[in-house]
């Protein structure tokens, strides 16, 4: 099905059909967006409900009253945020959902207080956790598994697997892990007064990785460090580069790595303010390494958080 029916409308039709065919899936999908959804009332999901010039993918009626809406996206980034607010003033803030298979945009951040905004990757993680419940009926588990497979294929979501730098097939997983690490570092860094979010993916001959936006009250402007890998050196690094003024605020500053820190080393550089290297790159990602995907992920997350905290402490 995911090969023959792979477009955005196909995905919406599939999810609507799952909701109609399986009440537990319906509750799971709606609760993913709206934690306080009242399922004691009669709920009807209308596909492509038209109001004026707009037509959101899903509109929910609760006891006959229009109460919620959800917009589905794959690659189309025309979000309709303002259009839906104007067309459906009866729907309050937080009762509009939006889900896409691309990273959050500036527009997403602008409307975060008025929409429940998520990615399909987040929903698949949510669905995967539900599938592991021991008290769940096996027929429901099978249904969820089929839905998971279809959504994963249509949204081009690759699961993180065991990674080796020398194995080209696992490099996609490594890049996905960089993205996941940046996303999950946000909750760990906020207690250090550091904010971080994905900025953009950057790849070229022999390297790939993600720029992230780092905000600290110690600097007037954000920094844009790059977390990625250089294939020829087979090392994972965090680069604070001078290009585009991304990290000019670090020029002339000395960053000292404590002797007690085993994960980070400073890489000599002529032009850029700072490059930090993951010292265990070969051990953790080298050929025939014995680390699980979860262990690799956790060490990368630790490397990123410690590196950014270290830089912030030296400001």
N, C-alpha and C positions, 0 to 999 in steps of 0.2 A: 504493500500500500504506500509506503513512504517513497518508493521509486516512482509510482504512477501518479500519486496525489501528494505533491511536494510544495505546492504554493501556499501563500498566506491564507487564502480563503479555504483551502483544503484543510489546513491545520485547525482553523476555527470551526469548520464543520465537524471535524473529528472530535475535538474537545467537547463541543455541544452534544454530539451523539453519545459520548462517554457519560456526560452528565445525565442525559435522559435515560440511558440504559442501566446506570449503576448509581444508586442513591449515595452509597459511601464515597464514590469518586466525586459526585456533585458537592457533597459537604466538604470534602478535602480541598477541592479546587477553590470554592468560595471562601473557606476559612483561611486559605493561604493569603488571600488579599485582605479579608475583613475578619479579624480575630473575634469580633463580638457579634457576628451574624447570628440572628435569632432563628433557629431552625424549628421552633415550635409553631411557627406560622406557615401558611401555604406560600411556597416559593415557585415562581415560574421564570424560566430563562428564555428570553426572546432573542433569536438570532437576527442580526442586522436590522435593528429597530430604527426606523427613519423618523427624523424630526427636522423639518426644514431641509437644509442642504447637507446635513450630516447623518451618518448611519453607523453608530458604534457596533462592534462585533457582537457584544452581549449586553442586554439590558435586563435587569432583574426586577420583577414585580413581587412585592411582599404583601400578601392579602389584598391583591388587586391594586396596590399603590406602587408607582415607579420609585424604586429606592436606591438602586445601585447600577453601575455600568462598568464594563471592562473592554478595553481596546487591545487587540492582539497585533503584534508586529513580528516580522522576521527580518527583512532588510530595509523595508520602507521606513524612513525616519521622519515622515510627515505626521507629526504626533496628534494634531487636532486638540491639544490641551485647552487652548482658549475657546475653540469652537464648541466643545462639549460643555464647558462651564456656562457659556452663553445660551446654548440650546436647551440645557437641562438645569435651570436654576433651582429646581426643587430638590436636586441631589446635593447633599451637604459635603463639605470637605472631608476627605478620608473615605468617602463612599464611592469614589471613582478609582478603578483599577487600570493599570497599564503594564503590559508585559512584552519584552522584546528579546531578541537573541544577540544584541550588540551591547557594548558597554554603555553605561549611563552618560548622557550628554549634558551640556550646560543647561539645556532646556529642562531636562529631568530634574536637575538640582533646583532650578527656579520654581518648579511646580510641585516639589516634594511634600509641601505642607497641604496640598489640595488633592493629591493623587497617592494611591498606594502603588508604588512603582517597583517592579521586579524584573529579573531576567528569567528566561526559560531554564538556564542552568540552575538558578536558585530553586525553581519549582521542581526540577528533577531531583535535586538533593533532598528536598522536602518529601517528595514522593518515595524516594529510596528509603528514607528513614521509616516512613509509614509501612513499607513493605516488609520491614524487619520485625514488626510487632509480632510477638509469639501468640497473641490471642486473636490474630486476624484469621478469618476463614480462608482456606486454601483457594477457593474459587475467586475470592476477592483479590488475593495475592496474584493469581494468574492473570486476572483482568488488569490489575495495576502494571504488571510486568509487560503486557502487550502495549498498553498505553505509553509506558516509559520508552519502549523500543521505538515506537513510531515517532514520538516527539523528539527523541534524541537524534534520530536520523534526519528528520526534516529540518531541525534547527542546527544541524551540523555540530553537535556537541560530542566531544571526545572525552571519554573518561580518563582520569589520570592513572597511568600504569607504571610499573617498575621502569626506571629510566637509566640508560647508559649513554654518555656523551658520544661515544663512537658508533652508536646504533642510530642510523638516520631515522628509523621508524619510530623511535621514542622521542625525537626532538620536538615533535608536535605536542606530546604530553608534557615535556619540560616547559615549553612556552605557556601552555595552559596552567601549569603549576605556578609559574611566575605571576600570572594574572590572579590566581586564587590566593596566593600569598599576599599580594598587595591589598586585595579586598579584605582579607581576614586580619591583616595587620592593623586596620583602622581601630578596631575595638581595643587592641592591646596597647596602642600608642597614645590614646586619648588621655590616659591618666598621667602621661608625661607632658601634657599640653602640646602634643604634636598631632596634627591632622594630616592624613594621607589619603589619596584617591588615585585611581588609574587615570592617566592623561592620554597616552596614545601608544600604539604598537610601532616599533621601529625595527626594520630588518634590512640587511644588505649583504654584500659578499662576505661570507664568513662570520656573520654575527646575527643575533636576533634577541629581542627583549622588549620590555615595556618602560616607558617614561611614566613616572608618577609625580603628582603634585604634592609637595610637602610644605605645610604651613606651620610656622612656629612664631610665638609672640616675640621672640628675640630678634627677628628680622622684619623689615618693613614690607618685603615682597616674598612670594613663595620661591622655594627651590624646586628644581625639576630633575631629580636624580633618575638614572637609568639602571634598571635591574635586568641583567641578561647574560648571555654566554658568547664567548669568542671560540669558534670551533677549532681554529688552528692551535690555540693555546690550550683548549679543552679546560677552560676555567670559567667559573661563574663570578661575575663582578658587579659592583655598584659604582657607576661612574657619575661624578659631579663635574659636568663638562662646561666649557666656556662657550660652546656654540649657542647662538641665538640669545645670549645673555641668561641662559638657564640657571647657572650657578655662579655668576660673577661675584656674588656677595661673599663667597668663600675665598676669593683671591687674597693671598697674603696671610691667611689664617693657618696656624699650625695645629694639626690634629694628631694627638698622641694616643697610640693603642696601648692599653695596660698590658703588662706582662702576663697577667692572669687571664687574658682573653684569647682562647685557642682558635676561634672561628675566623678572625679578621686579621688581615695584614694590609699594609699600605703599598700599593704598586707605584714605583717611580714613574713620573710623568713630566714631560717638558712644558706642555702648554696648558693642560687642564688643572683646575684647582685640586682635584682629589679623585683617586681611584682606589676603592677598597676591594680586596679579593677574598673570596670564600676559600679558606686554606684547605678545607677538606674536599675540594672539588673532585680530585682524582680518586680519593678513598670512597666517597659517597656515590659518585656517578661514573667512575671508571669501569672498564670492561670486567665483567664477571663479579661486580660488587655484590655484597650480601645484604644490602639495605633494602627494606620493603619500601613500597611507594609512600606509605604513611610516614615512615622514618625520614625519607628523603624530603618530603613536604615539610615536616616539623623542623628539620635542620635549616632549610631555606627560610622558613618563617622566622626562626631564631636569628639567623644571620641578618635578615633585613631589619628586624626590630632593633637588634643590638647596634647595628651600623648607624641607623638614623638617630638613636638615642645618644650614641657616642658623638656624632657630629653636633647634635644640639647641645650637649654638655660642654663642648669646646667653643661654643659661640660666645 
